[in-house]
Amino acid sequence: MEFGDKTAREVMTPRPEIFAVPVETTVSELRQMLVKRRFSRIPVYEEDLDHIVGFVHVRDLFLRSDAAAAQQSLRGLLRPLTFVPETKPIAELLKEMQQKTQITIVVDEYGSVAGLVSVEDIVEEIVGEIREEHEVLDAVPQEEGAFSVPGNMDVDRLHDLFGVRVEKIGGATTVSGLVTSILGRVPSPGETLQQDGLTFQVIESNGRRVLRLLVSGPAEKSSPVIKSSRENFTDPADHG
């Protein structure tokens, strides 16, 4: 899938990973929270995450004296946020964000918060695509009939390698999209799952998509089985 075809849902930071705070939080309290976190723009909500009322910029937090910061809530520092649907093309979103704000909230069809997108997320997506254009895009043979494959490899290529027709869960066309659709999230390196007789072990991911996997098969089970695995594997990058 090309950059212009991708949507906000594919590049967003998912809801469970959003760092946001209630509006009653004092400036001093948020300062303390940010000691161990690197965020420059923090969403602020009333009641719960589905009621985001704006965001605060980290530099505004340090324009107050310590005495004032201990008493002041975040309400007076709020900046406006935009909300977009999950299906918003990121090419359009980037243009809008460059004119308005550096972060935007992504909502699902019911209006609930699904995730957050920053300009940095979109830029990283562009850089990632440029990187992938210069990488080996096909499978690299490994031991015992396994293959190291890039996340953006077409799902249909698995049939050529293993003689197995893999169901395109959620309409996924790439191997990265397939495993993400099966799990409902982007897996971490070392995680393993089984689908349609094949075993997929994540070698590399960046939090938004899977970059490389070790695929082997056929396995005995055809239903998705998820487990954590830290077994040694051979990554072609180690031999480059």
Buried (B, 14 or more C-beta within 10 A) or exposed (E): BEBEEBBBBBBBBBBEEBEBBBBEBBBBBBBEEBEEEEBBBBBBBEEEBBEBBBBBEBEBBEEBEEEEBEEBBBBEBBBEBEEBBBEBBBBEBBEEBEEEBBBBBBBBEEEEBBBBBBBEBBEBBBEBBEEBEEEBEEBBEBEEEBBBBBBBBBBEBBEEBBEBEBEBBEEBBBBBBBBBBBBEEBBEBBBBBBBBBBBBBBBBBEEBBBBBBBBBBBBEEBEBEEEEBEEEBBBBEEEE
